[in-house]
């Protein structure tokens, strides 16, 4: 197995073992040499102070489900090796165990990695499953390579972007099974859920994931030569997702990420509202998930 395959194999373990998560259906999710975000460098994430309920929560839910791994047959031979390694190392099983020890579920949710015949990662409400497609990993790699990154850097950025996309889909899953009240666009809510988890719980790896996602949005927008935009689509435009991701990052620590505004990656007119946007996102998702946490 090649080094890159080993790397790809390793990232699956990282992106799925998150202790809480939220992410629905988006393949349009990085760092370009010429993109507006390429100079951004990850820094340590500040400690986030959220209010914890010290008293036992009488509204705690009853655990009736589990995260369950399903191994599906691989149709494309080029994914056989990575699929075999995932099964032998029981990576999904270990991830499901960690999730099951962290979250209460009202019903089962299935975790899958497979070749899908399309570039995608998605939550299927009918099957109650979260799937990360091998094609999506290839897509992110090609996106970063198209912007001039060398092979290793493109793989590194791909890992981070996949983490953001996976948590986006977990967000959709939790919105569905928890019947969470989302008053705005659900795709945007899932993006913010992913940013929330990445920036408050995953440290530098999480910061890298948000930056990689922003970079991917910027590069995909720049590479889009179709001249058409489906404004009726439930997803925000890639440019909007780019700025929203930067806003969450800047809002988490204005001093540490001051260069985002100083170098005009994020307009100051938007940046001034980002600290409040970030705090509201953190508080909202913390409150929504509180009764579903086992600890």
C-alpha positions in Angstrom: 0.0 0.0 0.0 1.4 3.4 -1.0 2.2 6.2 1.4 -0.7 8.2 0.1 -3.1 5.3 0.5 -1.8 4.9 4.1 -2.4 8.6 4.6 -5.9 8.4 3.2 -6.6 5.4 5.4 -5.4 7.2 8.5 -7.5 10.3 7.9 -10.7 8.2 8.0 -10.0 7.3 11.6 -9.4 10.9 12.5 -12.4 12.4 10.9 -14.9 9.9 12.3 -13.9 9.6 16.0 -15.1 13.0 16.9 -17.0 12.8 20.2 -19.9 15.0 19.1 -20.8 16.1 15.7 -23.2 17.5 13.3 -23.2 17.3 9.5 -26.6 16.4 5.5 -25.8 16.4 2.0 -23.1 18.4 0.2 -20.3 17.4 -2.1 -19.5 21.1 -2.8 -17.3 21.6 -0.2 -9.5 24.7 0.0 -5.6 26.3 -0.4 -4.7 27.9 -3.6 -1.5 29.5 -4.4 -3.4 32.3 -6.0 -6.6 32.1 -4.0 -7.6 34.8 -1.6 -7.0 32.5 1.4 -3.8 30.7 0.6 -1.6 32.7 3.1 -3.8 31.7 6.0 -1.9 29.7 8.6 -3.5 27.5 11.3 -2.9 28.6 14.9 -3.8 27.1 18.2 -7.5 27.4 18.9 -8.4 29.4 22.1 -10.2 27.8 24.9 -13.9 28.2 24.5 -15.8 29.0 27.7 -19.4 27.7 27.4 -21.8 27.6 30.3 -22.1 24.1 31.7 -25.2 22.9 33.6 -23.9 21.7 36.9 -27.1 20.1 38.0 -28.4 16.8 36.6 -30.5 17.5 33.6 -34.0 16.1 34.1 -34.6 16.5 30.3 -31.8 14.0 29.4 -33.0 11.6 26.7 -33.2 7.8 26.8 -30.6 6.0 24.7 -32.4 3.9 22.1 -29.9 3.7 19.3 -26.3 3.3 18.3 -23.9 4.3 15.5 -23.6 1.1 13.5 -21.0 0.3 10.9 -22.0 -1.1 7.6 -19.4 -2.4 5.1 -20.7 -2.3 1.6 -19.1 -4.0 -1.5 -16.7 -1.8 -3.4 -17.4 -1.7 -7.2 -14.4 0.3 -8.4 -11.2 -1.8 -8.2 -9.0 1.2 -7.5 -10.6 1.5 -4.0 -10.2 -2.2 -3.1 -7.0 -1.7 -1.1 -8.2 1.2 1.0 -11.5 -0.6 1.6 -9.7 -3.8 2.7 -7.5 -1.9 5.2 -10.5 -0.1 6.7 -12.2 -3.4 7.4 -9.1 -5.2 8.7 -8.2 -2.4 11.1 -11.9 -2.0 12.2 -11.6 1.8 11.9 -15.3 2.4 11.6 -16.0 0.1 14.4 -13.7 2.0 16.7 -15.2 5.3 15.6 -18.7 4.1 16.3 -17.7 2.9 19.7 -16.4 6.4 20.6 -19.5 8.0 19.3 -21.8 5.7 21.1 -20.0 6.4 24.4 -20.5 10.2 23.8 -23.9 10.7 22.4 -27.5 9.5 23.2 -29.4 8.4 20.1 -33.1 7.9 19.7 -32.5 5.5 16.8 -29.6 3.8 15.0 -27.4 5.7 12.5 -25.2 3.8 10.1 -21.7 4.9 9.2 -20.3 4.0 5.8 -17.4 4.6 3.5 -17.6 3.4 0.0 -17.3 4.2 -3.7 -20.5 6.0 -4.7 -20.0 6.5 -8.4 -20.1 10.3 -7.8 -18.3 12.9 -5.8 -20.3 13.1 -2.6 -20.7 12.8 1.2 -24.2 12.6 2.4 -26.7 11.8 5.1 -29.6 9.6 3.9 -32.7 10.3 6.0 -34.5 7.2 4.6 -31.7 4.9 5.5 -30.5 6.8 8.5 -26.9 6.6 7.3 -23.9 8.9 6.9 -21.7 8.0 3.9 -18.3 9.4 2.9 -17.5 8.6 -0.7 -14.0 7.7 -1.8 -14.7 9.9 -4.9 -15.0 13.0 -2.6 -11.5 12.4 -1.3 -10.2 12.2 -4.9 -12.1 15.4 -5.7 -10.5 17.5 -2.9 -7.1 16.2 -3.9 -7.6 17.3 -7.5 -9.0 20.7 -6.4 -5.9 21.5 -4.4 -3.5 20.1 -7.1 -5.3 22.3 -9.7 -4.3 25.3 -7.7 -0.6 24.5 -7.8 0.0 22.6 -4.5 2.4 19.7 -4.7 1.3 16.1 -4.2 1.9 15.9 -0.4 0.4 19.3 0.4 -2.7 18.5 -1.7 -3.1 15.3 0.3 -2.7 17.1 3.5 -5.3 19.7 2.6 -7.6 17.0 1.3 -7.6 15.3 4.7 -8.7 18.5 6.4 -11.4 19.3 3.9 -12.8 15.8 4.2 -13.0 16.3 8.0 -15.1 19.4 7.5 -17.4 17.7 5.0 -17.8 14.7 7.3 -18.9 16.8 10.2 -21.2 18.7 8.0 -23.0 15.4 7.2 -23.0 14.4 10.8 -24.7 17.7 11.5 -27.5 16.8 9.1 -27.9 13.5 10.8 -28.3 15.0 14.2 -30.7 17.6 13.0 -32.8 14.8 11.7 -32.7 12.2 14.4 -32.9 14.8 17.3 -35.5 16.9 15.4 -33.5 20.0 16.2 -35.1 23.4 15.6 -33.3 25.0 12.7 -34.9 28.3 11.7 -32.7 29.2 8.8 -31.0 27.4 5.9 -30.2 23.8 7.0 -27.1 23.6 4.8 -25.7 26.7 6.4 -26.6 25.3 9.8 -24.7 22.1 9.0 -21.7 24.2 7.9 -21.8 26.1 11.1 -22.1 22.9 13.1 -19.0 21.6 11.5 -17.1 24.9 12.2 -18.4 24.8 15.8 -17.0 21.3 16.4 -13.8 21.9 14.6 -13.0 25.2 16.4 -14.2 24.2 19.9 -13.2 20.6 20.2 -10.5 19.6 17.7 -7.8 22.1 18.3 -5.3 22.8 15.5 -6.7 19.9 13.4 -10.1 21.7 13.6 -8.6 25.0 12.6 -6.9 23.4 9.6 -10.3 21.8 8.6 -12.1 25.2 8.5 -9.2 26.8 6.6 -9.1 23.9 4.1 -12.9 24.1 3.6 -12.7 27.8 3.0 -9.8 27.3 0.5 -11.8 24.6 -1.3 -14.8 26.9 -1.6 -12.6 29.6 -3.0 -10.8 27.4 -5.5 -14.0 25.7 -6.7 -15.6 29.1 -7.3 -12.5 30.3 -9.2 -12.4 27.2 -11.3 -16.1 27.3 -12.2 -16.2 28.3 -15.9 -19.8 27.3 -16.6 -21.0 30.8 -16.1 -24.2 29.4 -14.5 -25.2 29.4 -10.9 -28.2 27.6 -9.6 -29.6 30.1 -7.2 -32.5 27.8 -6.3 -30.1 25.2 -4.8 -30.4 24.8 -1.1 -26.6 25.2 -0.7 -25.1 28.7 -0.4 -22.8 29.9 -3.1 -19.2 28.7 -2.7 -18.2 32.4 -2.2 -20.7 32.7 0.6 -19.4 29.5 2.3 -15.9 30.8 2.0 -16.7 34.1 3.8 -18.8 32.3 6.4 -16.0 29.9 7.2 -13.5 32.8 7.6 -16.0 34.7 9.7 -16.3 31.8 12.2 -12.5 31.5 12.3 -12.0 35.3 12.9 -14.8 35.4 15.4 -13.2 32.7 17.5 -10.2 35.0 18.2 -9.9 38.4 16.6 -6.4 39.0 17.8 -4.9 35.7 16.7 -6.6 35.9 13.3 -6.4 39.7 12.8 -4.5 39.1 9.5 -7.8 37.9 8.0 -9.1 41.5 8.0 -5.7 43.2 7.8 -5.0 41.4 4.5 -8.5 41.9 3.3 -9.6 38.3 3.1 -12.7 39.2 5.0 -14.3 42.7 4.6 -14.2 44.7 7.8 -17.9 45.4 7.4 -18.6 41.7 7.9 -15.8 41.0 10.3 -17.1 43.4 12.9 -20.1 41.1 13.4 -18.2 37.8 13.4 -17.4 37.6 17.1 -21.2 37.8 17.8 -21.9 35.3 15.0 -19.3 32.9 16.5 -20.6 33.2 20.0 -24.2 32.6 19.0 -23.2 29.6 17.0 -21.3 28.1 19.9 -24.1 28.8 22.4 -26.8 27.5 20.1 -25.2 24.2 19.2 -24.1 23.7 22.9 -27.7 24.2 24.0 -29.1 22.0 21.3 -26.8 19.1 22.1 -26.7 19.3 25.9 -29.6 16.9 26.5 -28.1 14.4 24.1 -24.7 14.1 25.7 -23.9 11.1 27.8 -21.4 13.1 29.9 
